[in-house]
């Protein structure tokens, strides 16, 4: 039996039709109370590496705008779910 993905509970809470960057995934998890500030950069780096290493489109599914940060690409919640929950 395989081990469940470490951040599976976070990915499961993503909305299918919303575009998420790794930073926005952390913010969403923090807003839901399931991620603490101590693991912020770890979550961001983990999901950035995951997207790069698992064939996510380079151009993303859309753009993410977070106040005070540059606009960046992101991918739909359903893509994160399909790939992360099935390959981790």
Secondary structure, DSSP 8 states (H G I E B T S, - for coil): -----TTHHHHHTS-TTSEE-HHHHHHHHHHTTS--GGGHHHHHHHHHHHHHHTT--TT-SEEE--TTS--EEEEEHHHHHHHHHHH-
